[in-house]
Amino acid sequence: MWFEGGRGAHFDGASDWTLEWSVSQSGDDRWMDPYRVDFHGRWVMRDSTHEVPFVGLAGSLLTSATPVFNEVNEVVGVTLTFEERAVRFCLWKGEIDTSPR
């Protein structure tokens, strides 16, 4: 996710089904290194501001990021709270999912 000023938040599901996330500074795109693949294609960034659950959040202030823990206290998600509402990113069957569960 990209934010005003060029900062970004990167979310990735680890092989043990925990969620890894980091925040990057403006101009720092090192988080993209694992996704730069030459032999089978490449990942493509896209604008998801018109897709659920991100509709209406463009330009909103992010007020908090709260980790979501599983029963053994591992981070398996994060809830991003914006001015209008919250969006929860959680791992579901090894994939990052924003569906309410």
Number of C-alpha atoms within 10 A of each C-alpha: 12 14 14 11 9 12 15 18 13 13 17 16 18 14 8 9 19 19 24 14 15 10 14 15 11 13 10 12 11 8 14 10 8 7 11 11 10 7 6 5 9 10 9 7 7 6 9 12 13 11 9 11 16 15 10 13 17 14 11 14 13 15 10 13 14 11 17 16 15 10 7 6 8 14 18 23 27 21 16 16 17 17 12 10 13 17 18 21 21 27 20 15 8 16 14 19 14 17 12 9 7
